[in-house]
């Protein structure tokens, strides 16, 4: 009986160590950053993380940037990072709502806490018990709200009537599905606007350009396009330029890359939503540090806002901080 009690106590102690917020007071902490793809947005997350890490005396270990988006590419890099070890906390951009659950759970079960940024696992509600609720938090944009706001602004630009088109990336990624769904919700408020197509380019700008060109041929009276990320928007506006329809087709884009800001200035794009990736990375390190050193309770959802660039404000000094440089 005594032996059974000891075994039960050992299990309880082990479980409490696994789930309790660890307090590490000596030695330098190391945070690992696993991006979703090589692009300016992901680099800005890293810059924000590096800035906060320098303030706190934390090391940042950056995993190899995937050359394309998707679990098949990200998971081997993530597994190599895990095998290498040497980090106390993980900041990760999951490239699939379901496919990344098991690989990330393996890292969590090694005692490595994590925050997902930009995208999330499952439905993103980490406050309820589920197979994907093990991350401490999601830190990123409210993508559905952003898509809704883009939709309303694009509707105004086209006079609340006509055909519109969505060019997006992947059908199983939380960020872009939220943008798509928010945009479609906005379109329901405008009965004279018709969504004539949704294409998935799998984060390939050339594919986005070809898809948009084909859509324009089938719908020469198209009035508006929503590009849900930088690859989508950059491919879409180039197809419109090539078709000689600049200005006639209004383009609302997501992500304030230098390319898209220059396109806005040149009249090739009409609206750019800027996320706040620097702030996302900064906050991820801040909350991770508080968790490790103070045992702080991390909010399950931390949502920085967004900023809209137009030709009226694109050159304003206060706007420059939102460009992904």
C-alpha positions, 0 to 999 in steps of 0.5 A, a space after each residue: 500500500 505504501 508503495 502505491 501511495 509513493 507511485 501516485 505521489 510521484 505521478 502527481 509531482 511529475 504532472 504538476 511540474 509539466 503544467 506549472 509555469 516554470 520559474 528560471 532565475 539563473 542562466 540566460 534564457 533562449 527563445 526559438 522562433 519558427 516562422 511560416 515562410 520566408 517573407 517580409 512579414 515573418 522577418 518583422 516578427 523576428 525583428 520585434 522579438 529580437 528587440 524585446 529579447 535584447 531589452 531582457 537579455 534573452 537569446 533568440 534562436 531562429 530556425 531556418 525560414 521555410 522557402 514555401 508555405 505548408 506543413 510538409 516543409 515546416 515540420 521537418 525544420 521544426 523537428 530538426 529544431 527540436 532535436 537540436 534543443 537548447 531553447 526554453 521557449 518556442 514562438 511559432 507560426 503554425 502552417 496548418 490548423 490541424 497538421 501542426 498539432 501533433 508536431 508541436 505537442 511533441 515539443 510541448 511534452 518535452 517541457 517547452 512552453 510556446 506561443 503561436 503567432 500570426 496563425 493558430 491551432 484548431 479554432 484558436 480558442 486555447 481557453 477550452 480543453 482540447 487536443 490543441 489548447 496546449 499553447 499558452 496564447 495566440 498573438 496576432 491580428 484579428 483576421 476576420 475583423 480585418 477582412 470585414 473592414 477591408 470588404 466594407 472599404 472596397 465596397 465603398 470604392 466600387 460604389 457598392 455595386 459590381 463584381 469582386 474577386 478574392 485571391 488568397 493562399 491556403 484553405 487550411 490556414 487560420 489567418 487567411 481563412 479568417 480574412 476570407 470569411 470576414 470579407 464575405 461577411 461584409 459582402 452580405 451587407 451589399 446586395 448589389 455586389 457579387 463575389 465571382 470567385 475565390 482562388 487559392 495560390 498556395 503562397 505563390 505570387 506567379 500563381 496568383 497572377 495567372 489566376 487573376 489574369 484568367 478571372 479577368 478574362 472571364 469577367 472583363 467587368 470586374 470591379 474589385 479584388 481582395 488579395 489576402 496576403 502579400 503574395 496574393 495582392 502582388 500577383 493580383 495587381 500585376 495581372 491588372 496592370 498587364 491587362 491595362 485595367 489599372 484604376 478600373 479594377 480597385 485592389 484592396 491588399 493585405 500586408 504593407 510590404 515595400 512593394 505594395 506601398 510603392 504600388 499604392 503610391 503609383 496607383 496600382 493598388 488602392 488600399 493596404 491593410 498593415 498588420 503589426 508584426 513587429 509588435 507581435 514578435 515583441 509581445 511574444 517575447 515579453 509574455 514568454 519571459 514573464 511566464 518563465 521568470 514570474 510564473 505570470 498567467 499569459 492571456 490566451 489571446 493577444 490581438 494588436 490592431 491594424 492600420 489602413 494605408 491609402 494614397 492620402 496617408 501613405 506619405 505621412 510621417 506617422 504612417 511609416 512605422 507600419 511598413 514592413 521594412 
